[in-house]
Every structure is written in structure tokens, then in C-alpha cells.
Amino acid sequence: MQPVVRVSILRCPPDKFAEMRQMMNDLEAVLRPGIEAMRGLVAFYVGEDESTSSLSNVSLWTDLDAAKQLDTFRPMLDSAKPFLDKGGTFERPIMNYLPMWELKPVGKV
């Protein structure tokens, strides 16, 4: 099995970015327990880039089937509607990348 990097991007209207950033922060309490319990999770990052008015979820999974658990994770699916209602747009399809090569800091495992 190959690890998978999953990338989901939300584009925000610039005037709604701060509000949507807070909405995303508030979701942590709802999403964290279920995501942490999923088979194959290696790491999960939620990020923000105000210069592009975007928020992202980038996660690392042990395999594609593990990554695709998020496709049916009801709390995640339900969380999209408030963002859409405020003018946010999600890039679709969600990207699941198979690694081509990997870098690590020299001298570290």
C-alpha cells in the first residue's frame, strides 16, 4: 500500500475570510474526535492563506481507502453547508495524491 496525501481547498470571498476562518476553527471540536479515530490517519492539518482567501485541509493517510473515509464522514459533509451559504466554494474533486518522491531534513528519520 502507498500513503496518500489528501487535499481539500475552500475558497472564501475576501470580505468573509475572517468569519470563515473562525468557522473553520470552531469545527475542530466537532471533527477532531471522528477523524482521529479513523483507520489509517497519519496526520491532519487545517491551514489558512489570507492572501488567496483560502482554507485547506491537508491530511496524510496510510492508503487511498483510508483517505476516502472522509468522503462519507457525515460531520465533515454537514459542515460544508454554512460555508456554501456564505459564498464559499470548494474545489472539486477533492485531490488524493499518491507520492512520487519524499524529502526529509538531512540527518533526521
OpenMM code with the backbone's topology and positions (N, CA, C; nanometers):
from openmm import Vec3, app, unit

residues = "MET GLN PRO VAL VAL ARG VAL SER ILE LEU ARG CYS PRO PRO ASP LYS PHE ALA GLU MET ARG GLN MET MET ASN ASP LEU GLU ALA VAL LEU ARG PRO GLY ILE GLU ALA MET ARG GLY LEU VAL ALA PHE TYR VAL GLY GLU ASP GLU SER THR SER SER LEU SER ASN VAL SER LEU TRP THR ASP LEU ASP ALA ALA LYS GLN LEU ASP THR PHE ARG PRO MET LEU ASP SER ALA LYS PRO PHE LEU ASP LYS GLY GLY THR PHE GLU ARG PRO ILE MET ASN TYR LEU PRO MET TRP GLU LEU LYS PRO VAL GLY LYS VAL".split()
positions = [
    Vec3(0.0833, -0.1190, 0.0000),
    Vec3(0.0000, 0.0000, 0.0000),
    Vec3(0.0875, 0.1250, 0.0000),
    Vec3(0.0398, 0.2273, -0.0672),
    Vec3(0.1107, 0.3545, -0.0715),
    Vec3(0.0383, 0.4570, 0.0143),
    Vec3(0.1138, 0.5436, 0.0814),
    Vec3(0.0478, 0.6526, 0.1540),
    Vec3(-0.0201, 0.7480, 0.0564),
    Vec3(-0.1153, 0.8232, 0.1071),
    Vec3(-0.1919, 0.9173, 0.0259),
    Vec3(-0.1964, 1.0524, 0.0960),
    Vec3(-0.1729, 1.1579, 0.0198),
    Vec3(-0.1890, 1.2951, 0.0690),
    Vec3(-0.3211, 1.3463, 0.0135),
    Vec3(-0.4125, 1.3803, 0.1032),
    Vec3(-0.5455, 1.4288, 0.0640),
    Vec3(-0.5487, 1.5797, 0.0825),
    Vec3(-0.5995, 1.6503, -0.0196),
    Vec3(-0.6023, 1.7962, -0.0174),
    Vec3(-0.7429, 1.8448, -0.0521),
    Vec3(-0.8002, 1.9228, 0.0377),
    Vec3(-0.9302, 1.9857, 0.0147),
    Vec3(-0.9134, 2.1358, 0.0349),
    Vec3(-0.9616, 2.2134, -0.0624),
    Vec3(-0.9432, 2.3587, -0.0585),
    Vec3(-1.0777, 2.4286, -0.0639),
    Vec3(-1.0949, 2.5257, 0.0250),
    Vec3(-1.2132, 2.6112, 0.0303),
    Vec3(-1.1706, 2.7520, -0.0068),
    Vec3(-1.2331, 2.8082, -0.1084),
    Vec3(-1.2099, 2.9474, -0.1473),
    Vec3(-1.3176, 3.0334, -0.0820),
    Vec3(-1.2742, 3.1439, -0.0233),
    Vec3(-1.3643, 3.2323, 0.0507),
    Vec3(-1.3736, 3.3685, -0.0188),
    Vec3(-1.4896, 3.4331, -0.0139),
    Vec3(-1.4922, 3.5719, -0.0566),
    Vec3(-1.4007, 3.6506, 0.0378),
    Vec3(-1.3161, 3.7394, -0.0149),
    Vec3(-1.2217, 3.8109, 0.0719),
    Vec3(-1.2869, 3.8790, 0.1918),
    Vec3(-1.4059, 3.9335, 0.1733),
    Vec3(-1.4714, 4.0030, 0.2842),
    Vec3(-1.5299, 3.9068, 0.3875),
    Vec3(-1.5299, 3.7777, 0.3573),
    Vec3(-1.5817, 3.6758, 0.4504),
    Vec3(-1.4706, 3.5881, 0.5077),
    Vec3(-1.3449, 3.6166, 0.4679),
    Vec3(-1.2358, 3.5282, 0.5073),
    Vec3(-1.2231, 3.5148, 0.6590),
    Vec3(-1.2214, 3.6254, 0.7318),
    Vec3(-1.2042, 3.6193, 0.8775),
    Vec3(-1.3168, 3.5388, 0.9427),
    Vec3(-1.4379, 3.5595, 0.8962),
    Vec3(-1.5520, 3.4861, 0.9514),
    Vec3(-1.5394, 3.3362, 0.9216),
    Vec3(-1.5013, 3.3031, 0.7990),
    Vec3(-1.4887, 3.1620, 0.7629),
    Vec3(-1.3693, 3.0964, 0.8326),
    Vec3(-1.2640, 3.1714, 0.8542),
    Vec3(-1.1507, 3.1188, 0.9305),
    Vec3(-1.1964, 3.0813, 1.0710),
    Vec3(-1.2770, 3.1672, 1.1336),
    Vec3(-1.3292, 3.1366, 1.2674),
    Vec3(-1.4234, 3.0163, 1.2639),
    Vec3(-1.5062, 3.0086, 1.1600),
    Vec3(-1.5952, 2.8934, 1.1449),
    Vec3(-1.5140, 2.7637, 1.1366),
    Vec3(-1.4040, 2.7691, 1.0610),
    Vec3(-1.3192, 2.6508, 1.0473),
    Vec3(-1.2546, 2.6153, 1.1812),
    Vec3(-1.2089, 2.7164, 1.2538),
    Vec3(-1.1531, 2.6896, 1.3868),
    Vec3(-1.2560, 2.6254, 1.4778),
    Vec3(-1.3782, 2.6734, 1.4724),
    Vec3(-1.4845, 2.6201, 1.5576),
    Vec3(-1.5171, 2.4744, 1.5246),
    Vec3(-1.4934, 2.4340, 1.4006),
    Vec3(-1.5223, 2.2968, 1.3602),
    Vec3(-1.4294, 2.1937, 1.4231),
    Vec3(-1.3154, 2.2375, 1.4704),
    Vec3(-1.2195, 2.1414, 1.5259),
    Vec3(-1.2840, 2.0519, 1.6314),
    Vec3(-1.3588, 2.1098, 1.7216),
    Vec3(-1.4198, 2.0320, 1.8298),
    Vec3(-1.5178, 1.9277, 1.7766),
    Vec3(-1.5832, 1.9582, 1.6659),
    Vec3(-1.6808, 1.8665, 1.6068),
    Vec3(-1.6118, 1.7561, 1.5270),
    Vec3(-1.5093, 1.7932, 1.4500),
    Vec3(-1.4476, 1.6992, 1.3573),
    Vec3(-1.3353, 1.6145, 1.4175),
    Vec3(-1.2617, 1.6727, 1.5113),
    Vec3(-1.1416, 1.6062, 1.5628),
    Vec3(-1.1667, 1.4635, 1.6134),
    Vec3(-1.2642, 1.4386, 1.7013),
    Vec3(-1.2782, 1.3027, 1.7561),
    Vec3(-1.3003, 1.1966, 1.6481),
    Vec3(-1.3845, 1.2252, 1.5525),
    Vec3(-1.4128, 1.1277, 1.4478),
    Vec3(-1.2954, 1.1045, 1.3553),
    Vec3(-1.2268, 1.2124, 1.3181),
    Vec3(-1.1123, 1.1985, 1.2279),
    Vec3(-0.9991, 1.1244, 1.2982),
    Vec3(-0.9710, 1.1602, 1.4222),
    Vec3(-0.8630, 1.0921, 1.4953),
    Vec3(-0.8890, 0.9430, 1.5112),
    Vec3(-1.0150, 0.9034, 1.5125),
    Vec3(-1.0498, 0.7620, 1.5304),
    Vec3(-1.0457, 0.6827, 1.4001),
    Vec3(-1.0267, 0.7498, 1.2872),
    Vec3(-1.0299, 0.6802, 1.1584),
    Vec3(-0.9060, 0.5947, 1.1368),
    Vec3(-0.9299, 0.4808, 1.0746),
    Vec3(-0.8219, 0.3894, 1.0387),
    Vec3(-0.7285, 0.4582, 0.9397),
    Vec3(-0.5994, 0.4460, 0.9637),
    Vec3(-0.5006, 0.4901, 0.8675),
    Vec3(-0.4604, 0.6363, 0.8719),
    Vec3(-0.5142, 0.7127, 0.9644),
    Vec3(-0.4742, 0.8536, 0.9734),
    Vec3(-0.3297, 0.8632, 1.0215),
    Vec3(-0.2493, 0.9389, 0.9490),
    Vec3(-0.1124, 0.9657, 0.9899),
    Vec3(-0.1024, 1.1072, 1.0449),
    Vec3(-0.1603, 1.2044, 0.9744),
    Vec3(-0.1575, 1.3444, 1.0178),
    Vec3(-0.2689, 1.4202, 0.9471),
    Vec3(-0.3167, 1.5271, 1.0110),
    Vec3(-0.4238, 1.6094, 0.9548),
    Vec3(-0.3931, 1.7543, 0.9890),
    Vec3(-0.3897, 1.8393, 0.8882),
    Vec3(-0.3592, 1.9809, 0.9071),
    Vec3(-0.4709, 2.0651, 0.8470),
    Vec3(-0.5100, 2.1687, 0.9179),
    Vec3(-0.6032, 2.2681, 0.8662),
    Vec3(-0.5238, 2.3968, 0.8540),
    Vec3(-0.5292, 2.4581, 0.7359),
    Vec3(-0.4478, 2.5767, 0.7130),
    Vec3(-0.5279, 2.6920, 0.6567),
    Vec3(-0.4643, 2.8075, 0.6614),
    Vec3(-0.5271, 2.9288, 0.6097),
    Vec3(-0.4254, 3.0078, 0.5290),
    Vec3(-0.4742, 3.0744, 0.4244),
    Vec3(-0.3909, 3.1636, 0.3450),
    Vec3(-0.4747, 3.2860, 0.3111),
    Vec3(-0.4590, 3.3884, 0.3921),
    Vec3(-0.5396, 3.5089, 0.3726),
    Vec3(-0.5113, 3.5740, 0.2379),
    Vec3(-0.3887, 3.5634, 0.1877),
    Vec3(-0.3553, 3.6285, 0.0601),
    Vec3(-0.4320, 3.5689, -0.0577),
    Vec3(-0.4776, 3.4436, -0.0445),
    Vec3(-0.5585, 3.3823, -0.1504),
    Vec3(-0.7021, 3.3569, -0.1052),
    Vec3(-0.7361, 3.4075, 0.0122),
    Vec3(-0.8700, 3.3868, 0.0700),
    Vec3(-0.9089, 3.2391, 0.0638),
    Vec3(-0.8200, 3.1546, 0.1137),
    Vec3(-0.8490, 3.0119, 0.1088),
    Vec3(-0.8150, 2.9434, 0.2410),
    Vec3(-0.8860, 2.8363, 0.2655),
    Vec3(-0.8636, 2.7489, 0.3802),
    Vec3(-0.8412, 2.6087, 0.3242),
    Vec3(-0.7599, 2.5303, 0.3923),
    Vec3(-0.7328, 2.3974, 0.3393),
    Vec3(-0.7312, 2.2922, 0.4489),
    Vec3(-0.7608, 2.1704, 0.4072),
    Vec3(-0.7395, 2.0511, 0.4881),
    Vec3(-0.6404, 1.9664, 0.4094),
    Vec3(-0.5280, 1.9373, 0.4699),
    Vec3(-0.4280, 1.8507, 0.4087),
    Vec3(-0.4017, 1.7385, 0.5076),
    Vec3(-0.4191, 1.6166, 0.4611),
    Vec3(-0.4016, 1.5040, 0.5525),
    Vec3(-0.3193, 1.3949, 0.4860),
    Vec3(-0.2550, 1.3169, 0.5703),
    Vec3(-0.1736, 1.2049, 0.5244),
    Vec3(-0.2353, 1.0770, 0.5789),
    Vec3(-0.2521, 0.9800, 0.4894),
    Vec3(-0.3184, 0.8538, 0.5220),
    Vec3(-0.2308, 0.7379, 0.4780),
    Vec3(-0.2516, 0.6241, 0.5390),
    Vec3(-0.1713, 0.5070, 0.5048),
    Vec3(-0.2046, 0.4522, 0.3664),
    Vec3(-0.3268, 0.4756, 0.3163),
    Vec3(-0.3677, 0.4236, 0.1861),
    Vec3(-0.4910, 0.4992, 0.1377),
    Vec3(-0.5257, 0.4782, 0.0111),
    Vec3(-0.6366, 0.5508, -0.0507),
    Vec3(-0.7702, 0.5206, 0.0159),
    Vec3(-0.7961, 0.3961, 0.0492),
    Vec3(-0.9228, 0.3626, 0.1147),
    Vec3(-0.9370, 0.4347, 0.2480),
    Vec3(-0.8278, 0.4467, 0.3211),
    Vec3(-0.8322, 0.5194, 0.4482),
    Vec3(-0.8640, 0.6670, 0.4227),
    Vec3(-0.7995, 0.7268, 0.3246),
    Vec3(-0.8236, 0.8683, 0.2936),
    Vec3(-0.9681, 0.8925, 0.2529),
    Vec3(-1.0245, 0.7995, 0.1809),
    Vec3(-1.1611, 0.8164, 0.1297),
    Vec3(-1.2679, 0.8020, 0.2369),
    Vec3(-1.2284, 0.7658, 0.3594),
    Vec3(-1.3258, 0.7635, 0.4688),
    Vec3(-1.3890, 0.9011, 0.4875),
    Vec3(-1.3117, 1.0060, 0.4581),
    Vec3(-1.3640, 1.1421, 0.4732),
    Vec3(-1.4754, 1.1716, 0.3737),
    Vec3(-1.4823, 1.0974, 0.2625),
    Vec3(-1.5882, 1.1187, 0.1629),
    Vec3(-1.7268, 1.0927, 0.2200),
    Vec3(-1.7347, 1.0098, 0.3236),
    Vec3(-1.8649, 0.9740, 0.3814),
    Vec3(-1.8765, 1.0106, 0.5294),
    Vec3(-1.7818, 1.0870, 0.5796),
    Vec3(-1.7835, 1.1268, 0.7207),
    Vec3(-1.8876, 1.2374, 0.7384),
    Vec3(-2.0027, 1.2001, 0.7925),
    Vec3(-2.1187, 1.2884, 0.7986),
    Vec3(-2.0889, 1.4242, 0.8626),
    Vec3(-2.0180, 1.4333, 0.9763),
    Vec3(-1.9916, 1.5667, 1.0318),
    Vec3(-1.9137, 1.6572, 0.9351),
    Vec3(-1.8239, 1.6002, 0.8569),
    Vec3(-1.7486, 1.6780, 0.7590),
    Vec3(-1.8416, 1.7241, 0.6466),
    Vec3(-1.9236, 1.6328, 0.5974),
    Vec3(-2.0169, 1.6675, 0.4895),
    Vec3(-2.1155, 1.7746, 0.5346),
    Vec3(-2.1677, 1.7609, 0.6544),
    Vec3(-2.2641, 1.8583, 0.7066),
    Vec3(-2.2004, 1.9951, 0.7302),
    Vec3(-2.0714, 1.9965, 0.7571),
    Vec3(-2.0046, 2.1240, 0.7870),
    Vec3(-1.9886, 2.2130, 0.6645),
    Vec3(-2.0040, 2.1589, 0.5456),
    Vec3(-1.9840, 2.2381, 0.4235),
    Vec3(-2.0937, 2.3411, 0.4011),
    Vec3(-2.2165, 2.3104, 0.4358),
    Vec3(-2.3303, 2.3971, 0.4022),
    Vec3(-2.3166, 2.5402, 0.4539),
    Vec3(-2.2788, 2.5621, 0.5789),
    Vec3(-2.2653, 2.7018, 0.6244),
    Vec3(-2.1610, 2.7808, 0.5445),
    Vec3(-2.0553, 2.7153, 0.4991),
    Vec3(-1.9545, 2.7828, 0.4172),
    Vec3(-2.0124, 2.8179, 0.2803),
    Vec3(-2.0866, 2.7238, 0.2224),
    Vec3(-2.1505, 2.7490, 0.0938),
    Vec3(-2.2521, 2.8613, 0.1041),
    Vec3(-2.3280, 2.8628, 0.2140),
    Vec3(-2.4297, 2.9664, 0.2349),
    Vec3(-2.3691, 3.1061, 0.2423),
    Vec3(-2.2431, 3.1151, 0.2818),
    Vec3(-2.1758, 3.2448, 0.2939),
    Vec3(-2.0915, 3.2780, 0.1705),
    Vec3(-2.1073, 3.1973, 0.0657),
    Vec3(-2.0388, 3.2269, -0.0587),
    Vec3(-1.9080, 3.1531, -0.0813),
    Vec3(-1.8740, 3.0605, 0.0074),
    Vec3(-1.7530, 2.9823, -0.0118),
    Vec3(-1.7712, 2.8809, -0.1236),
    Vec3(-1.6609, 2.8422, -0.1855),
    Vec3(-1.6644, 2.7394, -0.2888),
    Vec3(-1.5538, 2.6374, -0.2598),
    Vec3(-1.5886, 2.5129, -0.2724),
    Vec3(-1.4937, 2.4045, -0.2520),
    Vec3(-1.4414, 2.3575, -0.3864),
    Vec3(-1.3107, 2.3417, -0.3969),
    Vec3(-1.2542, 2.2851, -0.5182),
    Vec3(-1.2900, 2.1375, -0.5219),
    Vec3(-1.3474, 2.0958, -0.6327),
    Vec3(-1.3861, 1.9564, -0.6505),
    Vec3(-1.3338, 1.9081, -0.7836),
    Vec3(-1.2939, 1.7846, -0.7919),
    Vec3(-1.2998, 1.6856, -0.6845),
    Vec3(-1.1893, 1.7083, -0.5819),
    Vec3(-1.2090, 1.6508, -0.4639),
    Vec3(-1.1038, 1.6517, -0.3625),
    Vec3(-0.9881, 1.5690, -0.4187),
    Vec3(-0.8671, 1.6162, -0.3933),
    Vec3(-0.7489, 1.5531, -0.4510),
    Vec3(-0.6872, 1.4533, -0.3530),
    Vec3(-0.6580, 1.3346, -0.4025),
    Vec3(-0.5907, 1.2295, -0.3267),
    Vec3(-0.4640, 1.1934, -0.4035),
    Vec3(-0.3500, 1.2399, -0.3535),
    Vec3(-0.2240, 1.2250, -0.4246),
    Vec3(-0.1452, 1.1039, -0.3770),
    Vec3(-0.0981, 1.0245, -0.4723),
    Vec3(-0.0013, 0.9198, -0.4429),
    Vec3(0.1361, 0.9837, -0.4526),
    Vec3(0.2229, 0.9583, -0.3558),
    Vec3(0.3533, 1.0252, -0.3561),
    Vec3(0.4414, 0.9766, -0.4710),
    Vec3(0.5159, 1.0717, -0.5252),
    Vec3(0.6143, 1.0406, -0.6293),
    Vec3(0.7536, 1.0328, -0.5688),
    Vec3(0.7834, 1.1232, -0.4755),
    Vec3(0.9083, 1.1190, -0.4007),
    Vec3(0.8894, 1.1945, -0.2718),
    Vec3(0.9852, 1.1807, -0.1816),
    Vec3(0.9720, 1.2342, -0.0467),
    Vec3(1.1047, 1.2980, -0.0053),
    Vec3(1.0955, 1.4061, 0.0696),
    Vec3(1.2117, 1.4710, 0.1277),
    Vec3(1.1965, 1.4757, 0.2788),
    Vec3(1.3075, 1.4581, 0.3470),
    Vec3(1.3124, 1.4753, 0.4920),
    Vec3(1.4382, 1.5537, 0.5230),
    Vec3(1.4389, 1.6283, 0.6331),
    Vec3(1.5620, 1.7016, 0.6677),
    Vec3(1.6810, 1.6058, 0.6773),
    Vec3(1.7946, 1.6513, 0.6299),
    Vec3(1.9165, 1.5702, 0.6329),
    Vec3(1.9493, 1.5338, 0.7768),
    Vec3(1.9794, 1.4068, 0.7994),
    Vec3(2.0183, 1.3597, 0.9312),
    Vec3(1.9023, 1.3274, 1.0233),
    Vec3(1.7795, 1.3341, 0.9715),
    Vec3(1.6627, 1.3021, 1.0546),
    Vec3(1.5856, 1.1868, 0.9912),
    Vec3(1.5205, 1.1121, 1.0754),
    Vec3(1.4439, 0.9968, 1.0285),
    Vec3(1.2998, 1.0351, 1.0110),
] * unit.nanometer
topology = app.Topology()
chain = topology.addChain("A")
for resn in residues:
    res = topology.addResidue(resn, chain)
    for name in ("N", "CA", "C"):
        topology.addAtom(name, app.Element.getBySymbol(name[0]), res)
